[in-house]
Amino acid sequence: MPQEQSDLNENIGFSLERLPNELQEQFRSLYIVEDSNEQHYLVENNIYQGDARAKLQSIRANSISLSFWSPPYFVGKKYEEYLDFEKWKLLLSKVISLHFRILKPGGFLVINIADILVFKDEKMPRIQADLIHRKRVKITRDDVLKVMAENPNLKRHEIAKILGCSEQTVDRRLHGNNIRGGKNNAQTRIQLTGGLIEKWCNEADFYMYDRRTWVKDPAWENSKWHSSSYRSVDEFEYLYFLWKPGVLRFDRSRLSKREWREWGSRGVWHIPSVRVNDDHEAKFPEELPKRIIRLLTDPGETVLDCFMGSGTTAVAAIKEKRKFIGVELNAKYVELSKKKINNVQVEFPYE
């Protein structure tokens, strides 16, 4: 056997020649990737400031065991104001495609994302809901019609005087409600993100391996419509597992029997939300990346977060004895992440 083939078999962990010929060629293309950027690779256990689409191209091929991140959700946060919907889609689709080269064959890209609950749609009719319980004036349309039937010659202001209300109330009861939010404001609807993620996953040659649901605390304050519509309160998000073809190392011993039973093999994870977003608008709890990291990687492997935010993924990686690479666009959050990482490294130093 040629030395090159022997080295490749040792790297993969099994004999490539035992596969069908067409699969042998596919595996070679996955495991042998030529890189010409070696002197400019990002170094592990560091946070880098910049656009993920640029920085991902500076990561060594087949070097990342797990990439776990939560992108901008397109819900109007300050850090995503530079994105319209088309730019948001281009950002996420490009970042997903760039992961195929850098993930190890058999590795995972796990995306934490929610549906867009207040997606503005210019095509929707701008009609306000008839909020029965919030009406300051209890007069109904039937009340107005009754007065009109009894007094067919009265004008609108005279009808209003009899009913003890304003002319505007009479007009609203007869002809419908005001335009929702004014004539220049668009109506909002739900925009599902799962189909978009699946589409970009397939285009990048990943496979949708799994999906899970993170049940968090109900966002009462952020769900202003909960008392004025039939919409539900925001209280869950999704975790999409994208798999790069290759040898998948399945090891249940990464978790205890209790952990495997309670969350390792469960599709719904109940994890409380971060109580106070004091230093970042959208933090997820440390337990979320901790579970993903423990489930899908071994100690010493490298975890990537290319939307690092406040540094939670890196902190979880350090505590679980994994290496990390972080990328963050906002310089303020880069400094915040580095501070948190430096603090946790004192308590959990690298061996």
C-alpha positions, 0 to 999 in steps of 0.5 A: 500500500502506498504511504500516502494511502496508509497515512490517509487510512490512519487519519480516517480510522478505517481502510478506504479500500474497503469502500466502493470505488465511487465512495473512495473518490468522494472520501478522498476529496473530503479528507484531502483538501489543498490549502494555500493560506497556511501562514495566515490561519486563525490561531485557536483559543482566540477571538477575532474581530471582523466579518465571518464571511472573510474570517472563515476563509482563514481557517484551516481546512478540515480543522473544526470538529463543531461549529455552534452559533446563533446568528442575527435573527432579523428582529430589529436588534441594534447589532443587525440594523445594517441588514435588510432581509435580502442581505440577512439571507445572503449573510447566513447562506454564505456563512453556511457554505463557507463551513463545508471546507473547514469542518472535519468530515463527519463534523457538525454545524449546529445553528441556534435560531428562531422564527421571525415573529414580527416579519414586516410584509408590505403585501398584507392588508393593513387592517387592525384587529377588533380588540373587543376587551380594549374598547374604551367605548362599549357601543357596538355597531348594532347600537349605532344601527338601532339609533339610525333606524329610529332616527333616519334623518339625523346626522352623524354628530347627532347620532354620536350625541344620543349615544354619548360618544364621538363622531369617530366612534360612530364612523368606526362602528359603521365602516370598520377599524382604523388602518393598523399602525397608520397607512404607511406601516406594514402589517407583520406576520410569521417568517419560518426560518427552518425551510431557509436553513434546510435550503442553504444546508442542501446547497452547501452539500451538508445533510440535515442530521437532526433538529431539536427545540430549546424551550426557554422562558416565556418572553412576556415583555418582548411579546407585546401582542400576547394580550391583543391577538391570538399569537402565542408568546415567544418561548422556544427556539430551534437547533439545526444539526448540519452534518458534513459527510465523513466518519461519524464518531458516535460515543455515548460515554461522553454523557452519563446514563442520566444525561443521555436519558434526560437530554442527550437523546431528547428532542426538546431541551428545557433550559432557562433563559439568561436572566439579564441581558445587561452587556449584550442584547441577545445572550443564550445560556451557557448550558446550551453550548455546553450540551452541544459541545459535550454531545458532539465533540471530545476534549482537545477538539476545536469548537468555532463560533463565528457570531461570538457575541458575549463569548458564551460558546468560548466559555463553555468550550474552555470549561469542557476542555475544548479549544475554540475560535471565535469571530465577532463583527462588533469590536465592543463585543470582542473586548467583552468576550476576551474579558470573560474568556480571560476570567474563566481561563484562570479557573479552568486553565488549559492543560 
